[in-house]
């Protein structure tokens, strides 16, 4: 029997690096804003329809999450990575084919059938990317011990956020203004890392002590899921009439609290699940709306301030915003994982407190965005939004493990990940409708809204309300977990 590698052994590092590469390829949906305006202009597609195409990718990510999660939990990472390769390559190649075809001389826009096919291709890119990410995150969570888990998964998930920066930088410096070539780079650059991951990504067994502890913890009943069962479960700590020491009771209770095993129907009946779901709905919906439409925001601000329109200059501003969000997103995912682990193990601060950080930053980002009227300052809102979005998706997987257990982590995280489908659709479609409402009439010689931030600011008021609601729910979730822990410790004492 081969020896189990240490926490930083070569097999774990290989899995870690390959997983990071897979998430880097899988987060390409965030680069949609870098080519969406050019796609819309070439095919004469409205902002609302462009948002539908962008949302199709987001829906592909989040609606397939439970399916990928269950597949990875049962079959391991390889099948998800292989399917991810196929979906990503076909999806981006299909979008490029339609873009290159353009419009016939007698067409004013694409046909309904072509539009539906574009939506399908967009969905495939999201689904394929999430297949690779689900495999990577699952393998990482099972490869590193509990004290490093949030940090490791946060760093791996940072690749998902950094993806847009990598690909938008390629578009800007290597293929400036060449949208067709950029799309084929997306097709190859996102799919090939999935094949590499097929051979390199695998969960590495933990040392016997960690594995034994995990099995014992995962087999316990879920304390967080049913408040009325607190006293009964703590009474059961005594076995065969032999009363355990207070220290042992506290240790057992902490394990009970931190590592339940909730899944299936019990998950949907759990109040913690719905708290996470609602918070993620509002915060991720805000993030997806901003990410998918920051290119349109940059264009509106540029046109308002610049008398002579330059398509090349607009594209540069759009790429700059995408890159800014991407880097901030990446840093947010790394920061929140490290900070959550440090706070928990040094100050005994539950990771649920990080929800307040993420929701608060999201609210601040929307307030900043609504106050910015010149394109030179839009980067400030992009930084704030990127960090908030990164913090959100950096901490939520760890909370799923803390609150629901590791055994069914990918499946549970998949169900929580359905939230952005609702929030993203609600806020992004509202943004598209609002921007279309400010477009000049068909008879006008002016093609674009000339009102600057007032072309879209009403949509930001909507997301402010959503983020404020998420912040209140985050405060309640943190307060609730603290009260539960205090109650349990009083009982065992």
C-alpha positions in Angstrom: 0.0 0.0 0.0 1.5 3.3 -1.0 2.1 6.0 1.6 -0.4 8.8 1.9 1.3 12.1 0.9 1.6 14.9 3.4 -0.5 18.1 3.3 1.8 19.7 0.8 3.0 16.5 -1.0 3.5 16.5 -4.8 0.2 14.6 -5.6 -1.8 17.2 -3.7 0.1 20.1 -5.4 -0.6 18.5 -8.8 -4.3 18.2 -8.1 -4.3 21.7 -6.7 -2.6 23.3 -9.8 -4.6 21.3 -12.3 -7.8 22.2 -10.5 -6.9 25.9 -10.5 -6.2 25.6 -14.3 -9.6 24.0 -14.8 -11.4 26.8 -13.0 -9.4 29.4 -14.8 -10.8 27.9 -18.1 -14.3 27.4 -16.6 -15.0 31.0 -15.7 -15.0 32.3 -19.2 -18.6 33.5 -19.0 -17.4 36.5 -17.2 -15.7 37.7 -20.4 -19.0 38.0 -22.2 -19.0 41.8 -21.8 -15.8 42.0 -23.8 -17.4 40.8 -27.0 -21.1 41.3 -26.4 -21.4 44.8 -27.8 -19.6 43.8 -31.0 -21.8 40.7 -31.3 -24.9 42.9 -30.8 -23.7 45.5 -33.4 -22.7 43.0 -36.1 -26.0 41.1 -35.7 -28.2 44.1 -34.8 -29.4 42.5 -31.5 -31.1 44.5 -28.8 -29.7 44.9 -25.3 -32.5 42.8 -23.9 -31.7 39.9 -26.3 -28.0 40.3 -25.6 -28.7 39.9 -22.0 -30.7 36.8 -22.7 -27.6 35.3 -24.5 -25.4 36.3 -21.6 -27.8 34.9 -19.1 -28.0 31.7 -21.0 -24.3 31.1 -20.1 -25.0 32.0 -16.5 -28.0 29.7 -16.4 -25.8 27.0 -17.9 -23.4 27.4 -15.0 -25.9 27.4 -12.2 -28.9 25.3 -13.4 -26.6 22.4 -14.1 -24.8 22.6 -10.7 -26.9 20.0 -9.0 -26.4 17.6 -11.9 -22.7 18.1 -12.0 -22.5 17.9 -8.2 -24.3 14.5 -8.0 -22.3 13.2 -11.0 -19.0 14.2 -9.3 -20.0 12.9 -5.9 -20.9 9.5 -7.4 -18.4 9.1 -10.4 -15.5 11.3 -9.5 -14.1 14.2 -11.6 -13.2 12.6 -14.9 -16.5 12.3 -16.6 -17.4 15.9 -15.7 -14.2 17.1 -17.2 -14.6 15.2 -20.4 -18.1 16.5 -20.9 -16.9 20.0 -20.1 -14.4 19.8 -22.9 -17.1 19.0 -25.5 -19.6 21.6 -24.3 -17.0 24.4 -24.2 -15.5 23.7 -27.6 -18.9 23.3 -29.3 -20.4 26.3 -27.6 -17.8 28.9 -28.4 -17.2 27.5 -31.9 -20.9 27.8 -32.6 -21.1 31.5 -31.4 -18.1 32.3 -33.6 -19.7 30.6 -36.6 -22.8 32.7 -36.3 -20.8 35.9 -35.7 -18.7 35.3 -38.8 -21.8 34.6 -40.9 -23.3 38.0 -40.1 -26.5 39.2 -41.6 -27.8 38.6 -45.1 -28.4 41.8 -47.2 -32.1 41.6 -46.7 -32.0 41.0 -42.9 -32.3 43.6 -40.2 -31.4 41.2 -37.4 -30.9 37.5 -36.8 -33.9 35.1 -37.2 -35.7 33.7 -34.2 -34.2 30.3 -34.9 -30.6 31.7 -35.1 -31.2 33.6 -31.8 -32.4 30.4 -30.1 -29.3 28.6 -31.4 -27.1 31.3 -30.0 -28.8 31.0 -26.6 -28.2 27.3 -26.7 -24.5 27.8 -27.5 -24.3 30.3 -24.6 -25.9 27.7 -22.3 -23.4 25.1 -23.4 -20.4 27.3 -22.5 -21.8 27.9 -19.0 -22.6 24.2 -18.5 -19.2 23.0 -19.7 -17.3 25.5 -17.6 -19.2 24.5 -14.5 -18.6 20.8 -15.1 -14.9 21.4 -14.9 -15.2 23.7 -11.9 -17.4 21.2 -10.0 -14.8 18.5 -10.5 -12.0 20.8 -9.5 -13.6 22.2 -6.3 -14.8 18.7 -5.2 -11.3 17.2 -5.7 -9.7 20.2 -3.8 -12.1 20.0 -0.9 -11.4 16.3 -0.5 -7.7 16.6 -0.9 -6.9 19.2 1.8 -7.6 18.9 5.6 -10.2 21.0 7.3 -7.9 23.7 8.6 -6.7 24.4 5.0 -10.0 23.7 3.2 -11.5 27.2 2.9 -8.1 28.6 1.8 -7.5 25.9 -0.8 -11.0 26.0 -2.3 -11.0 29.8 -2.2 -7.7 29.9 -4.2 -9.0 27.3 -6.7 -12.3 29.2 -7.1 -10.2 32.4 -7.7 -9.3 30.9 -11.1 -13.0 31.1 -12.0 -12.9 34.9 -11.3 -9.5 35.5 -12.9 -10.6 33.8 -16.2 -12.1 36.9 -17.7 -8.9 38.9 -17.1 -6.8 36.3 -18.8 -9.0 36.0 -21.9 -9.8 39.8 -22.1 -6.1 40.5 -21.9 -5.5 38.2 -24.8 -8.3 39.9 -26.7 -6.8 43.4 -26.0 -3.1 42.8 -26.7 -3.0 39.8 -29.0 -6.2 40.2 -31.1 -7.2 43.8 -30.7 -10.6 44.4 -32.5 -10.6 40.8 -33.9 -13.7 39.3 -32.3 -13.8 36.3 -34.5 -10.2 35.2 -33.6 -11.0 35.9 -29.9 -13.9 33.5 -30.0 -11.8 30.7 -31.4 -9.2 31.4 -28.7 -12.1 31.0 -26.1 -13.1 27.7 -27.7 -9.6 26.2 -27.5 -8.4 28.0 -24.4 -11.4 26.8 -22.3 -11.7 23.3 -23.6 -8.1 22.1 -23.6 -7.5 22.6 -19.9 -10.4 20.3 -19.2 -8.6 17.4 -21.0 -5.5 18.1 -19.0 -7.6 18.0 -15.9 -9.0 14.7 -17.0 -5.6 13.1 -16.5 -4.3 15.1 -13.5 -7.2 16.0 -11.2 -8.1 13.4 -8.6 -8.9 13.5 -4.8 -5.9 12.6 -2.7 -6.7 10.6 0.5 -6.2 12.4 3.8 -4.1 11.0 6.6 -5.9 8.3 8.7 -6.6 10.6 11.6 -8.3 13.2 9.4 -10.3 10.5 7.5 -11.4 8.8 10.6 -12.5 12.1 12.1 -14.4 13.0 9.0 -16.3 9.7 8.9 -17.3 10.0 12.5 -18.4 13.6 12.0 -20.3 12.9 8.7 -22.2 10.0 10.3 -23.6 12.2 13.1 -27.1 13.6 12.9 -27.5 17.3 11.8 -27.6 19.5 14.8 -28.0 22.7 12.9 -31.0 21.4 11.0 -33.4 20.8 13.9 -33.4 23.1 16.9 -35.8 21.0 19.0 -33.3 18.1 19.0 -30.5 19.9 20.8 -31.1 18.5 24.2 -31.9 15.0 23.0 -28.7 14.8 20.9 -26.5 16.1 23.7 -28.0 13.6 26.1 -27.0 10.9 23.6 -23.3 11.8 24.0 -23.3 9.6 27.1 -22.9 6.0 26.0 -24.1 2.9 28.0 -24.7 5.0 31.1 -21.1 6.3 31.3 -21.0 10.0 31.5 -18.2 11.7 29.5 -16.1 14.5 30.8 -17.1 18.1 30.0 -14.1 18.6 27.7 -15.2 15.5 25.7 -18.7 16.8 25.5 -17.6 20.1 24.2 -15.4 18.5 21.6 -18.2 16.1 20.5 -20.6 19.0 20.3 -18.3 21.1 18.2 -17.9 18.2 15.8 -21.6 17.8 15.8 -22.1 21.5 15.0 -19.4 21.9 12.4 -19.8 18.6 10.5 -23.4 17.4 10.0 -24.5 15.3 7.1 -27.5 16.9 5.6 -28.6 16.2 2.0 -31.6 15.4 -0.1 -35.0 16.3 1.2 -33.6 17.3 4.6 -31.5 20.0 2.9 -34.6 21.6 1.4 -36.3 21.6 4.8 -33.3 23.3 6.4 -33.6 27.0 7.3 -29.8 27.5 6.8 -30.2 26.3 3.2 -32.8 28.9 2.5 -30.8 31.6 4.2 -27.8 30.8 1.9 -30.1 30.6 -1.1 -31.7 34.0 -0.6 -28.5 35.8 0.2 -26.8 34.3 -2.9 -29.9 35.2 -5.0 -29.5 38.9 -4.3 -25.7 39.2 -4.2 -25.0 37.0 -7.2 -27.9 38.5 -9.2 -26.3 41.9 -8.6 -22.9 40.7 -9.6 -24.1 39.0 -12.8 -26.1 42.0 -13.9 -23.0 44.2 -13.5 -20.6 41.8 -15.0 -22.8 41.1 -18.1 -23.6 44.8 -18.6 -20.4 46.7 -17.6 -19.5 46.9 -21.3 -22.9 48.7 -22.0 -22.3 50.9 -19.0 -18.9 51.9 -20.3 -20.3 52.6 -23.7 -23.1 54.8 -22.3 -20.6 56.9 -20.2 -18.2 57.2 -23.1 -20.8 58.3 -25.6 -22.1 60.9 -23.2 -18.7 62.5 -22.7 -17.1 62.1 -26.1 -18.3 64.1 -29.1 -16.3 61.9 -31.6 -17.1 58.2 -31.3 -14.2 55.7 -31.6 -15.1 52.0 -31.6 -11.5 51.0 -30.8 -11.4 53.3 -27.7 -14.8 52.0 -26.5 -13.5 48.4 -26.8 -10.5 49.3 -24.7 -12.6 50.8 -22.0 -14.8 47.7 -22.0 -11.8 45.4 -21.8 -10.4 47.4 -18.9 -13.6 47.0 -16.9 -13.7 43.3 -17.5 -10.1 42.9 -16.5 -10.6 45.0 -13.4 -13.6 43.0 -12.3 -11.8 39.7 -13.0 -8.7 40.6 -11.0 -10.8 41.9 -8.1 -13.0 38.8 -8.2 -9.9 36.6 -8.0 -8.5 38.6 -5.1 -11.8 38.5 -3.3 -12.0 34.7 -3.5 -8.5 34.3 -2.1 -8.9 36.9 0.6 -12.2 35.6 2.0 -10.9 32.0 2.2 -7.7 33.0 4.0 -9.5 35.5 6.3 -12.3 33.0 7.1 -9.8 30.2 8.1 -7.7 32.7 10.1 -10.7 34.1 12.0 -12.1 30.7 12.7 -9.0 29.0 14.0 -7.5 32.0 15.8 -10.5 33.9 17.1 -13.2 31.2 17.0 -15.3 33.4 14.7 -17.7 31.3 12.6 -17.3 31.6 8.8 -20.9 32.8 8.6 -19.7 36.2 9.6 -18.1 36.5 6.2 -21.5 36.7 4.7 -21.8 40.2 6.2 -18.6 41.2 4.5 -19.7 40.0 1.1 -23.2 41.5 1.3 -21.9 44.8 2.6 -19.3 45.1 -0.1 -21.9 44.3 -2.8 -24.2 47.1 -1.4 -21.3 49.6 -1.4 -20.4 48.7 -5.0 -23.9 49.6 -6.2 -23.9 52.9 -4.3 -20.6 53.7 -5.9 -21.7 52.7 -9.4 -24.9 54.8 -9.2 -22.8 57.9 -8.2 -20.3 57.6 -11.1 -20.9 59.8 -14.1 -17.6 59.6 -16.0 -16.0 56.6 -17.5 -12.6 57.3 -16.0 -14.0 56.5 -12.5 -16.0 53.4 -13.5 -13.1 51.2 -12.4 -13.8 52.1 -8.7 -17.2 50.4 -8.9 -15.7 47.5 -10.9 -13.2 46.9 -8.1 -15.8 47.0 -5.4 -18.2 44.7 -7.3 -15.4 42.3 -8.2 -14.2 41.9 -4.6 -17.7 41.5 -3.3 -18.6 38.9 -5.9 -15.3 37.0 -5.3 -15.9 37.0 -1.5 -19.4 35.6 -2.1 -18.3 32.7 -4.1 -15.2 32.2 -2.1 -17.0 31.6 1.2 -20.2 29.9 0.2 -18.7 26.5 -0.6 -17.0 26.4 2.8 -20.3 27.3 4.5 -22.0 24.5 2.6 -19.4 22.1 4.1 -19.6 23.6 7.6 -23.4 23.6 7.7 -24.3 20.5 5.6 -21.2 18.3 5.7 -18.6 17.1 3.2 -20.1 13.7 2.1 -22.6 15.3 -0.3 -20.9 18.6 -0.7 -21.0 18.9 -4.5 -24.7 18.0 -4.7 -25.6 20.4 -1.9 -23.5 23.2 -3.4 -25.2 22.5 -6.7 -28.6 23.2 -5.2 -27.4 26.4 -3.5 -25.9 27.4 -6.9 -29.4 27.5 -8.4 -29.9 30.9 -6.7 -28.0 32.9 -9.3 -30.4 31.6 -12.0 -33.1 33.6 -10.3 -31.2 36.6 -9.3 -29.2 36.9 -12.5 -32.3 36.6 -14.7 -34.3 39.1 -12.6 -31.6 41.9 -12.4 -30.0 41.4 -15.9 -33.3 41.4 -17.8 -34.4 44.5 -15.8 -31.2 46.2 -16.8 -31.7 45.3 -20.5 -35.3 46.5 -20.5 -34.2 49.7 -18.8 -31.4 50.4 -21.3 -33.7 49.6 -24.2 -36.3 52.0 -22.9 -33.7 54.8 -23.1 -32.6 54.0 -26.6 -33.5 56.5 -29.3 -36.5 55.7 -31.6 -36.0 53.9 -34.8 -36.5 57.1 -36.8 -33.7 58.9 -34.9 -30.3 59.5 -36.5 -28.7 58.8 -33.1 -28.1 55.0 -32.5 -27.2 55.0 -28.8 -28.5 56.5 -25.5 -26.8 59.8 -24.9 -27.8 60.3 -21.2 -24.7 58.8 -19.6 -25.4 57.0 -16.3 -29.1 57.9 -16.5 -29.4 55.3 -19.3 -29.1 52.6 -16.6 -29.0 54.0 -13.1 -32.6 52.9 -12.2 -31.4 49.3 -12.5 -28.7 50.1 -9.8 -31.4 51.3 -7.5 -33.0 47.9 -7.8 -29.8 46.0 -7.0 -29.2 48.3 -4.0 -32.5 47.1 -2.5 -31.5 43.5 -3.2 -28.0 43.9 -1.6 -29.6 45.6 1.5 -31.9 42.7 1.9 -29.0 40.3 1.6 -27.1 42.2 4.2 -30.0 42.0 6.7 -30.2 38.2 6.0 -26.5 37.8 6.5 -26.6 39.5 9.9 -29.5 37.2 10.9 -27.6 34.1 9.7 -24.5 35.1 11.7 -26.6 35.9 14.8 -28.5 32.6 14.5 -25.3 30.5 14.3 -23.8 32.3 17.3 -27.0 31.7 19.4 -27.0 28.0 18.4 -23.4 27.6 19.6 -24.1 29.5 22.8 -27.1 27.3 23.5 -25.2 24.1 22.9 -22.2 25.1 25.1 -24.6 26.1 27.9 -26.2 22.7 27.8 -23.0 20.7 27.8 -21.7 22.7 30.7 
